[in-house]
Amino acid sequence: MNYDALIDSETWAFIRATEAHYAPDASSLSVAEQRVQYDALCAAFDVGRPDGVRVEDYAVGSVPIRTYRSQEARWTLLFAHGGGFVLGSLDSHDSICAELCARSGCVVVSIDYRLAPEHKHPAAYDDVLSITRWALINHAGPLIVAGDSAGATLVAACSHALRDQIAGQVLIYPYLGGDTDAGSYLSHADAPLLSRADMLFYENIRCDGMPPQNDVSFAPLRETDFAGLPPTVIFTAECDPLCDDGKIYCEQMLATGGSVILHNERGLVHGYLRARHSVGRARDSFSRIVDAIASLVNT
């Protein structure tokens, strides 16, 4: 793949800056070393919270959460962070959640779900599902669920379980369980910032032994019935082995008459949310994400 033709200079600068903190071969490191690097990466790209956003940390049962409020809101956005099911925390996506709150006007609930390999599947899913159910009871108005990468996997799985209760979902460069021997998994196997080998490492570390084959909570594309899912907006990065997962999920929803919009973001790479202040294409995509949240509430 000729990435020099697809990726602009701003995005290349973001890629190099990312690699300065998180090594391209990080999956060969121990999990502890990966977490140190990932935390340093997220701290380097943290831009702080917009003025007027109020934050509160607490736990629901054993699951830590962080809420963001900027005004009186009549709806809620539940957010699950990415990180390959192994990395990430409330802090890794703090400024992203704060900006989503400030720009959308929603209450944002960020979830600090349990991570692999200490906690195998379905621990992360169970945590996100429990907080989703809690939010449906304890937060007034419609509930939108959103997440990036691994977080998108988890909220999509919860949407399948609670499809008649969720007002909408926003999936940002999601892993959904597509065929790893076809499509973008091969054409973008060596994409910058996430390779096919990286993805397979994170997929396998989630579980004991082989990944389950018919478990929708592990991979939403294992679903056999896509009817009745909440209105959905999907954002994929063109230069990402996961790109086709969003496309296939969109096709499955459309085949059953679902409401779904797919944005395949040209020339962008996995993890581009961190580039929203430095890369024009990522900035524009982040604005589309905010608009998608607003559109779902008004559906």
Secondary structure, DSSP 4 states (H G I P E B T S, - for coil): --HHHHS-HHHHHHHHHHHHHS-TTGGGS-HHHHHHHHHHHHHHH---PPTT-EEEEEEETTEEEEEEESS--S-EEEEE--STTTS--TTTTHHHHHHHHHHH--EEEEE----TTTS-TTHHHHHHHHHHHHHHHHS-S-EEEEEETHHHHHHHHHHHHTTTT--EEEEES------TTSTHHHHTTT-TT--HHHHHHHHHHTSSSSPPSS-TTT-GGG-S--TTPPPEEEEEEEESTTHHHHHHHHHHHHHTT--EEEEEEEEEETTGGGGTTT-HHHHHHHHHHHHHHHHHHT-
